[in-house]
C-alpha cells in the first residue's frame, strides 16, 4: 500500500537530515580532518545529497500525471 505524500515518516527523516546538515556538534572546531577537510563537511554534504535524493524519489513516486 502506498502512503500519501505527506507521511510522517518522510517528514521525520527530512527533519533529522536537516539537523545533520547544520553541524551543531562541531561549532568552532575543524578537527578531526579527512583529506584536508573537516569531517563535519562530509557529514553535511552526505545529508544534503540524501535530502535531495529522498525528495526526488518522493516526487517521482507520487507525482500525479493526468490521464488523457
N, C-alpha and C positions, 0 to 999 in steps of 0.2 A: 504494500500500500504506500502510495506516495504522500509525503507530508506536504502541507501547504508552505508557500514561500516564506511565511513569517514564523516558522517553527522556532521554539525557544532554544533548541539545541544549536541551531545555526547561529543565532544571536549571542548565545553564551560563548561559543567558540570564537566568534569575531571579537567579543569583548576581552577575552583572555589574550588573544593575539595582539590586540591593541595595547594592552598593558605591557606585553613583552616588547612591542615596537619602541616604546619610550623607555630608555634604560634607567629606570628609577633606582635600581640596585647598584648602579655604577656611578652615582653622582660624584663628579670631581676626580674620578680615577681613570687611569689609562692602562692599568695592569689588570690581569695578565694580558699578554700580547701573543698573537699568532700571525706569522707572515707580516710583521711590522705594523699591524693594525690591532686595535683593542678588540677583545673578544665580544664586547657588547655590540660592536659594529656588525659582526657576523650574525649575532642573535637577532638584531633589529632587521637586518637585511632578509634573513630567513623568514621572520614573522611577516614582513611586508609582502614577500613573494607568496607566502601561504594565504594571506588575506586576499591577494589578487586572484590566485588560483581558485580558492574557495568561492569567491564572488562570481568569477567567470563560469565555474561549474554550475552554480546555482541559477545563473541567468540562462544558460543553455538548457538546463534541465526543465525549468519551469516557465520559460517564455511562451506565452500563448500566441500561436500563429492562427490567423483567421482562416477558416475553411472557405474555399471558393466554390 
